[in-house]
Amino acid sequence: MDDGAVNEAAYDDAVRRAPACALVIFGASGDLTERKLLPAIRQLAARHRLGPEFALIGVARTAMSDAEWADKCLSGEAAQAGEAAQAQAQGAEWAPKASFRYISGGYDDPDTYHRLGEVLADCDRTLGTAGQHVFYLATPPRLFGTIALQLGRSSLNVSAARDWPRLVIEKPFGWDEASARSLYSDISGSFTESQIFRIDHYLAKDTVQNLLALRFANSIFEPIWNRTWVDNVQITVAETLGVGSRGGFYDTTGVVRDIVQNHVLQVLSLFLMEPPTSFHPEAIRDEKVKLLRAIRPLTDPDVIGRDAVRGQYTRGGTRDNLILSYREEEGVDPLSATETFVALRLHIDNWRWTDVPVYVRTGKRLPRRTTELVMEFRRPPHLPLFPAEATTLAPDALVARVQPNEGISLRFGAKVPGHEFRLRKASMDFSYSEGYGESRDDAYERVILDALIGDATLFIRADEVTRSWRIVDPLLAYWEQSPDPIPLYHAATWGPQEATQLIQRDGRQWRNL
């Protein structure tokens, strides 16, 4: 996409509707397609977000007819969940407009792509899709390069239509910086960077996007959004669940690769970046990259020992609800040293945030499921009226809750009713569920529609991927070589004691959740 050419349709919600196009899902018989993609596409159809000519093409190794694929697309999980009437109503409106085609074959077989080319050509003739094709890779990451290469060899990577076709890929984007560069080399042999849409569905949550509105649609915050007024920033991404059926995958990944390298750093960059010159996708992504470049990598072993804590959950809970340890989970090595918790102190070396520590904690089997960002402000320099409160009163704070109970809170000091002059923290709260009656789009609805429209704002650019890996790679390398055993924490607690000590050494404490 031309940096100077703004697609106005991408920004006007009244016309946010996909053009005539063909969406090709590789991995069409897989779990991701069944649970996330097809329900999202059905909802887009029900909300009138799909254009009058739309083709949905499945590609997978599993044999399936066009009719079976159409039935899967139009009903699927909705019918199984007792929502057959709703699915039928959606399908009745959608089906006359759409073409459902399915191709069975190997992802490395040229014949698969030859048949795909014939199907796409037929859609171009009969539906008017005119070379406007989107390829969604819902396959294991090891197949990304293979599929992109085969699309290039079959000339399916080129089109007379401007900015088409597009390639959509799911995280993870590599295993480290070197593998991310290798993956990009494989894909960029067939597709240009402007054609590649890397999904982190976390960014498509309304409450994550609201970070942009909070920051740039309200002039009251800009004067205090800096090191002069902000004492520290805290980001918490907590999960109550364990690894479940993903034990084998997770044991080769860990929480740094699974959450920190992508979700945490992406949200952090949106929250703390400089104002963009415009709301064009490239302008926003430029500022995100600048922020990531300003994060000081954890390269010094002494610094890592002081500013980074890892942990792994062991048995916890109650007598009646005993939670197994990580090493007892299915598919996990009984001697595993994979981290399920991490706490970090990060530093941003730029004019706005120098000397403002950013504390990050994320993990599994924690007491609450929550994602929130907290900006704590500096304490008043002098409290002559309230000397007893000077050291005990918690700092003012702005809290952005991404999930659950999505909303924003502003915490400040107020007098407690009564004869005595006592202070207590109070909050002004905004709740998404109470503030807006209309339903919000699912994250996958947003990213699929954005890919069809060509709005790259919420997708991750290659240099963002590289910078994110450069921040966490030294940390991972240090822990892989460390002879020290991984600290343990009981399930349903807030991580190992070292995480508490990390922030207490600075005279601060984690926000009470």
Disulfide bonds with the S-S distance in Angstrom:
none
